[in-house]
Amino acid sequence: MEPLKQEFLDLSDKFFGRFTARLEGLTDDEYLWEPVADCWSLEEGEDGKLNMRWGLIFDEVAPVTTIAWRLTHIIDLFSEDRCATWVGLDPETENLFEDGAPRDVATARRMLDEAFARWKRYVDAIDMTHIFDLIGPVGGRTAHATRAKFVLHILDEVIHHGAEIGVLRDLWAAEHSYDANVSALLRGENIDDVDAVKRSHPDLVREAAATARWEAVPHLLALGFSPGGEGRTALHHAAGGGRLDMLKLLVDAGSPVDTRDAVYRATPLEWADFFGRTEAVEFLRRIPV
């Protein structure tokens, strides 16, 4: 296979794997969630089918969109006729949107898989001897762009829309898991019911270190939160970040130095060594195991 075509296919696969992993656990409520008023989403037409609300946005500021809107847009981008005609191919005849935009997550995931498979078939069928030819009249205002530029345009579109969906998922998770007491402790503040947070967030010291809320670590330890015992601990993050002050504090609090995280199977010392934290390496090597 031609190297450039393989690059197109590899980048497509890389996006799709990362994006679909970000969709894991998506619920129908989250799919249609409107984070602010007056979002663009899916609306029912006179025929009973759902359609994307749309406008001719050029220099206007587009509204915030729902995950349903963005995901439908990605499905459309991968499967629309121009993905074939603009690179010199005949489009496949099946209309993935015959029943309208997907009403739920299960339908959207099925349609996404079908659309991506179609995109891969189109890219695989491109005659690469003409990949730098101009799109020509079929491309309308894009006639003077090359076919290669168009392929990259589609990939750019799906990547940035996929990233937007990731941000929406983060906002949904934050809004639906927010705990004012946890937030206060991570800011280094005092709360009334510390024991309740210890039960609900026993690894809060690790969470504080993992998200660089270093000011919270001594506060949490003073309140009796565990420095961590098995697997990845706050000590790993302190070691990787070269935070010698936190290393000393966590070791004094009883954090073990020989635990291995579940992903990289590395100890805090190995984290420090990987990130080139010389002082942290020297400190941890002096700690008896």
N, C-alpha and C positions, 0 to 999 in steps of 0.2 A: 504494500500500500504506500502511496506517496506520503512523504514525511509531513507535509502541511495538512493534508487531509487527516492524518493520524493525530496531529495536534488539535484540530477542530474536534475530533471525536473524543480525545482524552479530556479536553477542557469541558466538553459537554458532560461527560461521565463524572468528572470531579464536581462540577456544580450540582448535578442531580443527586449524587450520593450525599453531599453535605446538606443540600436543601431538604431532601426527604427525611434525613435524620432530624432536622429542625421541626419537621411536622409531626413527629411522634407524640402521641398523647393529645393531639388537637381534638377538641370537642366541638359539637355543633353550636353550643352557646358561644364559645370563643370565636368560632368561624364567622359568626354574624355580629360579633360584639362591635359596638360603636363607641370608641374611646372618647369622642367629643361629639358635640351636637352637629347635625347637618353633614354627616359623612356621606361620601359616595358609597353605595353598596349595590345590592342586587334588588331589582324591583320587578314586579309582575306586570306583564303586558296584557293587552286585550285578549291575546290567545292563551293566557294562563301560564305562559312560560316566563321564567326569570331572565332578565337581561341586566347587563351592567349599565348603571347610570353613567352617562358620558357627556362630555362637552368638547368643544373645539378649543383646546388649551394650547396657546402658543406663548404669549407673554403674560397670560393671566396666572394667578396663583391657584393651583388646583386644590380642592378640598382634601382633607384627610380621608383615607379610604379604609374599608374593612379588610380583614384577611380574605373574606369571600371574594371581594372585588379583585384584590391583587392576585389571588390564586387563579381566578377565572381568566385574568389577563395573561398570566404565564401560560396557561393551557392554550389560549388563543394564539399567543406568539409562536409557540412550538408547532402548531398545526395549521396555521393559515396558509392559503394557496400561494402567497408570495414566497413562502419558504421553498417552493418548487419553481414557480415561474420565473423568479428573479435570478435563479442560477441555471436556467435552461432546461428545466424538467417539467414533466406533466404532473399536476397535482393529483393526489388520491381523491377519489370521488366521495367517500363516506364523510358526512357532516357530523363531527363529534358533538356539535351543539344542536342536533335535531330536536332534542327535548328541552332546549334552553340551557342556561347556566346551571351549574350544580347546586342543588338545594341543601346538600348536607356534605359532611366531610367524606363519608364513604364514597359518594358519587364523585366528588372532586378528586379524590385520590385515584380512583379508577380512570377518570378522564385524563388526569395528569400523566399516568403511566402510558396510556394510549397515545397521547400527544407527543410525549418524549420519544417513544418508539418510532413514531412517524418522522420526527425531526432527524433521528439517527439514520433512518432509511434515506431521507433526502440527502443528508450530508454524504453518506456512503456512496450515493449514486452520482455525485457531482463529477463532471468531466474536468479534472484538474488542469488539463492543458488550456482551459479557457477561464481559470479561476480569477485571472486578473483582467479579463475582458470587462468592458463597461456593461452595466445592467441593461441599458438601452431604453427605448420608449416604454416598455412594459413597466418600468420603474417610476414613471411620471416625473415628479420633481427630483427623484433620486437617480435619474437616468445616467448621470455622469459619475456615479460611484461605481467601484468595481464590485464584482460578485464576492470577492474575499472580504471587502469592507462590509457588505451586507451580512454575511455569516457572522462576523465579529459583532455587528450591531445587534443581532438577535441575542447572542450570548451576553453582551453587555446589558441588554434589557432584562433578561431573565435573572441575571446575577444581582442587579441592583433592586429589582422588585422582590426577589427572594430575601435579600437582606432586610428590606422594609418589613416583610412578614416576620422575620426574626425579631425585629425591634418591637413589633406589635405583640408578639408572644411574650417578650420580656415584660412589657408594660402590663399585660393581662396577669401574668404570674405575680408581679409586684403588687398590683392592686388587690388581688384575691388572696394573697398570703401575708399582707402587711400586718405586723404586730407592733403596736406602739411601744410596748415594753421592751421588746427586742431592739427596736430602733434606738430607743433611749440608751440602753446598755452599750450598744455599739458606738454611741457618741460619747461614752464615758460618763453618763449621767446615772443618778440613783433612781430606783423605783421601789414601790412598796412590796410587790410579790415576787421576790427573786426566786424563791423555790419553784414557782410555777414555770418560770422560764428555764430553770435547770432541768425540769422534767420534759419540757417541750423541745428544748434546744440544748441537749447535753454537750454538743460539740461547738458551742458558741465561740470558744477561744480559737479553735481552728478556723471557723468562719471569719472571725475578725482578722486573723493573720492572713488568710487567703485573699481577703479583699483590702489588704493594706490599711486596716483600721488599727494601726499600732497603738494609738493612744488608749484603745479600749482593753488591750491585753492585760496590763497590770491591774486595771480596775476590775476586770472579770476574775482574775486570779485572787485578788483580795476579797472578793465576794464568795469565794469558794468554788468557782467553776473549775472543772477538771482541765489540766493542760493537755490531755489526750493520752491515750494508751496504745491502741493498736492501729495499724495502717498508717495513712497519711495524717500527720499531726501539725499543729502550729509550728513545731520545731522545724519541720521540712521547709515551710514557707519562710521562716526567719533565716534559715541557713541559705536558701536560694536567694533571698534578698540581701544577704550580708548584714543582717541586723544583729550585731554582736550584743547589744544591750538586751534584746529580746531573747537571744540564745541563753544568756546567763540567767535571765529571769525565769525562763521556762525550765531549764535544767534544775535550778534551785527549787522549783515547784514540783519536781518529780517527773518531768516529761522524759520518757525513755529515749535513748539516742540510737537504738539499734532497730527500730521498727522500719519496715519497708512499705512504701505506698503500693496500692493495688495496681496502678497503671504502669509505672516504670520499674517497679520492684527495686527501688533505690532507697537507701538510708538518708537521713539528713546530711551526713557527711558527704555522701555521693552527690546530693543536690548542690551543696556548697562547692564541691570540686567542679561539677559540670558548669556552674555559672561563674567560675573563676573567683570565688570569694575567699581569698587567701587567709585572711584573719579568722574567718569562720571555720575554715578547714583546720587551721592550727588549733583553735579552741576545742573543736569537737574531737580531734585526735588525742587530746589530753584527758578526755572523759573516759573512765573505765567502763567497759561493756560487761 
